[in-house]
Amino acid sequence: MQKLVLSLLILAAVVMLEVTSQDSMLAPPDRPSEFRSPDELRRYLKALNEYYAIVGRPRFGRSVNKRSAADYLFKPSHKNE
């Protein structure tokens, strides 16, 4: 039973690390040193537009005022003594 719990915790940690790693971030398209044709420029600008459409998308739900899990676990007691 302990091996199962430990392996699930390790698996969850690896998945969380993979999701939050910087390598998984979308990289901008590589810019050629010289555009040899209008079609090459058009392809680059299309890829750049797709990149900024994804990266510039607003991230709803990320708020400074959101409560963390620690707030729920360690909330102060409001007892009148």
NUMARSE-773021 format. One record per atom (N, C-alpha, C): residue in one letter; x, y, z. Coordinates in steps of 0.2 Angstrom, whole numbers, padded with zeros to 4 digits, always signed. Each point is the difference from the previous one (the first is absolute). Layout:
AXYZ;...
This chain:
M+0004-0006+0000;M-0004+0006+0000;M+0004+0006+0000;Q+0006+0000+0004;Q+0004+0006+0000;Q+0004+0001-0006;K+0001-0005-0004;K+0004+0000-0006;K-0005+0003-0005;L-0006-0002+0000;L-0005+0003-0005;L-0001+0008+0002;V+0000+0002+0006;V-0001+0007+0001;V+0006+0004-0002;L+0006-0003+0002;L+0006+0003-0002;L+0001+0001-0008;S-0002-0005-0003;S+0001+0000-0007;S-0005+0005-0003;L-0006+0000+0002;L-0005+0005-0002;L+0002+0007+0001;L+0003+0001+0006;L+0003+0007+0002;L+0006+0002-0005;I+0004-0005-0002;I+0005+0002-0004;I-0002+0001-0007;L-0005-0004-0002;L-0003+0001-0007;L-0004+0007+0000;A-0003+0002+0005;A-0003+0006+0000;A+0005+0006+0000;A+0005-0001+0003;A+0006+0005+0000;A+0003+0001-0007;V+0001-0006-0003;V+0003+0000-0007;V-0005+0004-0005;V-0006-0002+0001;V-0005+0003-0005;V-0001+0008+0002;M+0000+0002+0006;M+0000+0007+0001;M+0006+0003-0002;L+0006-0003+0001;L+0006+0003-0003;L+0000+0001-0007;E-0002-0005-0004;E-0001+0000-0007;E-0004+0006-0002;V-0006+0000+0003;V-0005+0005-0002;V+0003+0007+0001;T+0004+0002+0005;T+0002+0006+0002;T+0007+0002-0002;S+0003-0005-0004;S+0007+0002-0002;S+0000+0005-0005;Q+0006+0004-0001;Q+0001+0005-0005;Q+0001-0003-0007;D+0002-0006+0000;D+0001-0003-0007;D-0006-0001-0003;S-0005-0001+0003;S-0007-0002-0003;S-0003+0007-0003;M+0003+0006+0002;M-0003+0006-0003;M+0001+0000-0007;L-0004+0004-0003;L+0000+0000-0008;L+0006+0005-0001;A+0004-0001-0005;A+0005+0004-0002;A-0002+0004-0006;P+0003+0006-0001;P-0002+0004-0006;P+0003-0004-0006;P-0002+0002-0006;P+0002-0003-0006;P+0007+0003-0001;D+0005-0005-0003;D+0006+0003-0002;D+0000+0004-0006;R+0003+0006+0001;R+0000+0005-0005;R+0006-0001-0005;P-0001-0001-0006;P+0006-0001-0005;P+0004+0007+0000;S+0006-0001-0002;S+0004+0006+0000;S-0002+0004-0006;E-0002-0003-0005;E-0002+0003-0006;E-0006-0003-0003;F-0005+0004-0002;F-0006-0003-0003;F+0001+0000-0008;R+0000-0006-0003;R+0002-0001-0007;R-0006+0001-0004;S-0006-0001+0002;S-0006+0001-0004;S-0006+0003+0004;P-0005+0003-0003;P-0005+0003+0004;P-0004-0006+0003;D+0000-0006-0003;D-0004-0006+0003;D+0004-0002+0007;E+0006+0001+0000;E+0004-0002+0006;E-0002+0005+0006;L+0000+0006-0002;L-0002+0006+0004;L-0007-0001+0003;R-0005-0002-0005;R-0007-0001+0002;R+0000-0006+0005;R+0004-0005-0001;R-0001-0006+0005;R+0003+0002+0006;Y+0005+0004+0001;Y+0003+0002+0006;Y-0005+0004+0004;L-0003+0005-0004;L-0005+0004+0004;L-0006-0003+0002;K-0002-0006-0004;K-0005-0004+0002;K+0001-0003+0007;A+0006-0003+0000;A+0003-0004+0006;A+0000+0005+0006;L+0003+0006-0001;L+0001+0005+0005;L-0007+0002+0003;N-0005+0001-0005;N-0007+0002+0002;N-0003-0006+0005;E+0001-0006-0002;E-0002-0006+0004;E+0003+0000+0006;Y+0006+0001+0001;Y+0004+0000+0006;Y-0003+0006+0005;Y-0001+0006-0003;Y-0002+0005+0005;Y-0008-0001+0001;A-0003-0003-0004;A-0007-0002+0002;A-0001-0004+0006;I+0005-0005+0000;I+0000-0005+0006;I+0003+0003+0006;V+0006+0004-0001;V+0003+0002+0006;V-0003+0006+0003;G-0003+0004-0004;G-0004+0006+0002;G-0007-0001+0002;R-0002-0006+0000;R-0007-0001+0003;R+0000+0001+0007;P-0006+0003+0002;P+0000+0002+0008;P-0001-0007+0003;R+0002+0000+0006;R+0000-0006+0005;R-0005+0002+0005;F-0006-0002-0001;F-0006+0002+0005;F+0001-0005+0006;G-0001+0002+0006;G+0000-0004+0006;G+0006+0001+0004;R+0005+0003-0003;R+0006+0001+0004;R-0001+0007+0003;S-0001+0000+0006;S-0001+0007+0004;S+0004+0000+0006;V+0002+0006+0001;V+0004+0002+0006;V-0004-0002+0006;N-0007+0002+0000;N-0004-0001+0006;N-0002-0007+0001;K+0002-0005-0004;K-0003-0007+0001;K+0004-0003+0006;R-0004-0004+0004;R+0002-0003+0006;R+0004-0006-0002;S+0006-0002+0003;S+0003-0006-0001;S-0002-0006+0004;A+0003-0006-0001;A-0002-0005+0004;A+0002+0001+0007;A+0005+0003+0002;A+0003+0001+0006;A-0005+0004+0004;D-0004+0005-0003;D-0005+0004+0003;D-0005-0004+0003;Y-0002-0005-0004;Y-0006-0005+0003;Y+0003-0005+0005;L+0006-0002+0000;L+0003-0005+0005;L+0001+0004+0006;F+0003+0006+0000;F+0003+0003+0006;F-0004+0006+0002;K-0007+0000-0001;K-0003+0006+0001;K-0001+0002+0008;P+0001+0006+0001;P+0000+0002+0008;P-0007-0001+0003;S+0000-0002+0006;S-0006-0001+0003;S-0002+0007+0003;H-0007+0001+0000;H-0003+0006+0002;H-0004-0001+0006;K+0003-0003+0005;K-0004-0002+0006;K+0000+0006+0005;N-0005+0002+0003;N-0001+0005+0005;N+0002-0003+0006;E+0005+0001+0003;E+0002-0002+0007;E+0001+0005+0005;
